[in-house]
């Protein structure tokens, strides 16, 4: 039974590595004067505050900002998020923490908490509402998939099955809404396969299986930057 379960999850992981075709593969062109805002859960909250100091020296938000400002001095990069956030939390942040900053681009990073405490239907509806509200304000959107709750590469992290389901929902919503997709889930899984030979549950891109360490911040920043055409 254990062999069957592991094999099944590995097949799920393998299927996740197939990126959706079409519109979701596009980049967003950045220009002088753009205001980019990363909207997410505790992963972005810690990435913006550059905490905990024991594990993080430079968060992914600042890494992205510094990289983009090498060519576009007037680009502003901000973040809005809260610990334990879900897609419903992000909707509640729009009027107070997002729209007042007048972003031209919003990157949605969410899903790990939803996968552990919500339904895929509620997550799907929330993402669609969030993107629709941002588009109504003429804001360009990039959608990310969820990352990890445990870094084992063989599909045996307890949350893997739900994370794959919710990542699939994010891919489908991105395709329907015709927004670029940053498939962090695929990127993380592929990285573990190559760089976690001992199949450890943490210590590769995270310090606890979920929250990113400095290597994770740099890895996420690298993949965020791939979404911007300069």
DOVEX-928832 format. One record per residue (C-alpha): x, y, z negated; residue number from 1. Coordinates in steps of 0.02 Angstrom, whole numbers, padded with zeros to 5 digits. Each point is the difference from the previous one (the first is absolute). Example, Ala and Ser with C-alpha at 12.3 -4.5 7.8 and 13.67 -1.06 7.14 Angstrom:
2
<<00615, -00225, -00390>, 1>
<<00069, 00172, 00033>, 2>
REM end
This chain:
230
<<00000, 00000, 00000>, 1>
<<00142, 00120, -00041>, 2>
<<00079, -00035, 00169>, 3>
<<-00165, 00033, 00088>, 4>
<<-00027, 00162, -00095>, 5>
<<00175, 00063, 00035>, 6>
<<-00012, -00048, 00183>, 7>
<<-00166, 00089, 00016>, 8>
<<00068, 00160, -00075>, 9>
<<00153, -00008, 00110>, 10>
<<-00115, -00009, 00151>, 11>
<<-00088, 00155, -00065>, 12>
<<00168, 00088, -00017>, 13>
<<00048, -00052, 00176>, 14>
<<-00162, 00064, 00073>, 15>
<<00026, 00167, -00088>, 16>
<<00159, 00029, 00098>, 17>
<<-00101, 00021, 00160>, 18>
<<-00026, 00187, 00015>, 19>
<<-00165, 00064, 00070>, 20>
<<00017, 00060, 00178>, 21>
<<-00053, 00166, 00070>, 22>
<<-00035, 00163, -00088>, 23>
<<00066, -00052, -00170>, 24>
<<00178, -00010, 00068>, 25>
<<00011, 00185, 00037>, 26>
<<00108, 00125, -00090>, 27>
<<-00053, 00175, -00051>, 28>
<<00101, 00142, 00074>, 29>
<<00061, 00120, -00134>, 30>
<<00037, 00183, 00034>, 31>
<<00056, 00155, -00092>, 32>
<<-00132, 00055, -00124>, 33>
<<-00075, -00172, -00030>, 34>
<<-00056, -00041, -00176>, 35>
<<00012, -00186, -00037>, 36>
<<-00085, -00074, -00153>, 37>
<<00022, -00176, -00066>, 38>
<<-00161, -00058, -00083>, 39>
<<00011, -00156, -00106>, 40>
<<00003, -00094, -00164>, 41>
<<00137, -00018, -00132>, 42>
<<00126, -00047, 00134>, 43>
<<-00013, 00172, 00079>, 44>
<<-00022, 00084, -00170>, 45>
<<00168, -00071, -00056>, 46>
<<00074, 00035, 00172>, 47>
<<-00045, 00182, -00017>, 48>
<<00052, 00021, -00182>, 49>
<<00156, -00108, 00030>, 50>
<<-00034, -00109, -00150>, 51>
<<00036, -00107, -00099>, 52>
<<00174, 00075, -00009>, 53>
<<00071, -00169, -00048>, 54>
<<-00042, -00068, 00172>, 55>
<<-00023, 00150, 00116>, 56>
<<00120, 00141, 00042>, 57>
<<-00085, 00067, 00155>, 58>
<<-00181, -00037, 00045>, 59>
<<-00059, -00041, 00174>, 60>
<<-00096, 00164, 00014>, 61>
<<00159, 00104, -00019>, 62>
<<00100, -00117, 00113>, 63>
<<-00129, 00026, 00138>, 64>
<<-00004, 00187, -00030>, 65>
<<00189, 00019, 00009>, 66>
<<00010, -00105, 00158>, 67>
<<-00137, 00097, 00091>, 68>
<<00068, 00169, -00054>, 69>
<<00165, -00034, 00085>, 70>
<<-00089, 00041, 00162>, 71>
<<-00155, 00095, -00059>, 72>
<<00048, 00119, -00139>, 73>
<<-00178, 00062, -00025>, 74>
<<-00081, -00170, -00028>, 75>
<<-00075, -00022, -00174>, 76>
<<-00022, -00171, -00080>, 77>
<<-00114, -00026, -00150>, 78>
<<-00085, -00144, -00090>, 79>
<<-00162, -00028, -00092>, 80>
<<-00033, -00158, -00099>, 81>
<<-00036, -00077, -00168>, 82>
<<00049, -00159, -00091>, 83>
<<-00121, -00145, 00024>, 84>
<<-00077, 00085, 00150>, 85>
<<-00119, -00083, 00121>, 86>
<<-00075, 00064, 00162>, 87>
<<-00144, 00071, -00103>, 88>
<<00128, 00097, -00103>, 89>
<<00072, 00074, 00158>, 90>
<<-00173, 00059, 00053>, 91>
<<-00017, 00088, -00168>, 92>
<<00166, 00089, 00027>, 93>
<<-00046, 00077, 00167>, 94>
<<-00084, 00160, -00057>, 95>
<<00118, 00041, -00145>, 96>
<<00171, -00066, 00049>, 97>
<<00001, -00030, 00188>, 98>
<<-00100, 00126, 00100>, 99>
<<00059, 00153, -00100>, 100>
<<00177, -00039, 00060>, 101>
<<-00062, 00015, 00180>, 102>
<<00095, -00151, 00067>, 103>
<<00015, -00028, 00186>, 104>
<<00048, -00183, -00025>, 105>
<<-00054, -00120, -00139>, 106>
<<00079, -00170, -00028>, 107>
<<-00116, -00119, -00094>, 108>
<<00094, -00124, -00110>, 109>
<<-00123, -00107, -00098>, 110>
<<-00059, -00179, -00025>, 111>
<<00091, -00093, -00139>, 112>
<<-00123, 00051, -00136>, 113>
<<-00149, -00024, 00115>, 114>
<<00058, -00177, 00039>, 115>
<<00004, -00041, -00185>, 116>
<<-00164, 00077, -00053>, 117>
<<-00117, 00038, 00145>, 118>
<<-00079, -00080, 00152>, 119>
<<00061, 00010, 00178>, 120>
<<-00168, 00074, 00051>, 121>
<<00016, 00144, -00125>, 122>
<<00181, 00026, 00051>, 123>
<<-00046, 00004, 00185>, 124>
<<-00142, 00123, -00027>, 125>
<<00110, 00111, -00108>, 126>
<<00141, 00006, 00128>, 127>
<<-00120, 00043, 00139>, 128>
<<-00079, 00140, -00102>, 129>
<<00171, 00067, -00048>, 130>
<<00062, 00004, 00179>, 131>
<<-00163, 00076, 00063>, 132>
<<00009, 00140, -00128>, 133>
<<00181, 00038, 00044>, 134>
<<-00038, -00002, 00186>, 135>
<<-00146, 00119, -00031>, 136>
<<00128, 00124, -00066>, 137>
<<00106, -00026, 00157>, 138>
<<00135, -00091, -00100>, 139>
<<00102, -00135, 00085>, 140>
<<00007, -00165, -00096>, 141>
<<00123, -00143, -00018>, 142>
<<-00066, -00157, -00085>, 143>
<<00116, -00116, -00099>, 144>
<<-00031, -00178, -00054>, 145>
<<00027, -00053, -00181>, 146>
<<00170, -00064, -00055>, 147>
<<00029, -00123, -00142>, 148>
<<-00048, -00070, -00169>, 149>
<<00145, -00122, -00013>, 150>
<<00143, -00020, 00124>, 151>
<<00010, -00188, 00026>, 152>
<<00015, -00035, 00185>, 153>
<<-00088, -00169, 00006>, 154>
<<-00178, 00060, -00029>, 155>
<<-00009, -00052, -00183>, 156>
<<-00022, 00170, -00081>, 157>
<<-00174, -00010, -00080>, 158>
<<-00064, 00155, 00088>, 159>
<<00064, -00044, 00174>, 160>
<<-00163, -00069, 00068>, 161>
<<-00100, 00155, -00044>, 162>
<<00138, 00118, 00055>, 163>
<<-00001, -00081, 00172>, 164>
<<-00190, 00019, 00010>, 165>
<<00008, 00184, -00045>, 166>
<<00147, 00031, 00116>, 167>
<<-00102, -00074, 00141>, 168>
<<-00144, 00118, -00042>, 169>
<<00118, 00150, 00008>, 170>
<<00064, -00057, 00171>, 171>
<<-00176, -00019, 00067>, 172>
<<-00055, 00169, -00066>, 173>
<<00154, 00084, 00075>, 174>
<<-00038, -00077, 00168>, 175>
<<-00184, 00049, -00002>, 176>
<<00038, 00177, -00055>, 177>
<<00143, 00013, 00124>, 178>
<<00130, 00054, -00128>, 179>
<<00182, -00056, -00006>, 180>
<<00035, -00147, -00114>, 181>
<<00151, -00018, -00113>, 182>
<<-00006, -00185, -00040>, 183>
<<00101, 00001, -00160>, 184>
<<-00068, -00171, -00049>, 185>
<<00081, -00081, 00151>, 186>
<<00161, 00096, -00027>, 187>
<<00011, -00055, -00182>, 188>
<<-00035, -00183, 00037>, 189>
<<00130, -00004, 00138>, 190>
<<00127, 00084, -00113>, 191>
<<-00025, -00128, -00138>, 192>
<<00026, -00143, 00122>, 193>
<<00168, 00071, 00048>, 194>
<<00058, 00071, -00166>, 195>
<<-00075, -00104, -00140>, 196>
<<00084, -00170, 00017>, 197>
<<-00035, -00045, -00182>, 198>
<<-00185, 00039, 00021>, 199>
<<-00001, 00121, -00147>, 200>
<<-00163, 00082, -00051>, 201>
<<00081, 00171, -00018>, 202>
<<00164, 00095, 00017>, 203>
<<00008, 00012, 00189>, 204>
<<-00105, 00153, 00046>, 205>
<<-00087, 00015, -00168>, 206>
<<00047, -00003, -00183>, 207>
<<-00157, -00092, -00055>, 208>
<<-00070, -00080, 00157>, 209>
<<-00109, 00150, 00040>, 210>
<<00084, 00168, -00033>, 211>
<<00145, 00046, 00112>, 212>
<<00179, 00014, -00059>, 213>
<<00126, 00110, 00091>, 214>
<<00024, -00130, 00136>, 215>
<<-00189, -00005, 00021>, 216>
<<-00013, 00188, 00009>, 217>
<<00131, 00006, 00137>, 218>
<<-00082, -00145, 00092>, 219>
<<-00171, 00082, -00004>, 220>
<<00073, 00168, 00053>, 221>
<<00083, -00084, 00149>, 222>
<<-00166, -00074, 00056>, 223>
<<-00094, 00162, -00032>, 224>
<<00123, 00095, 00108>, 225>
<<-00029, -00121, 00143>, 226>
<<-00178, 00065, 00008>, 227>
<<00055, 00176, 00044>, 228>
<<00058, 00051, 00172>, 229>
<<00116, 00150, -00005>, 230>
REM end
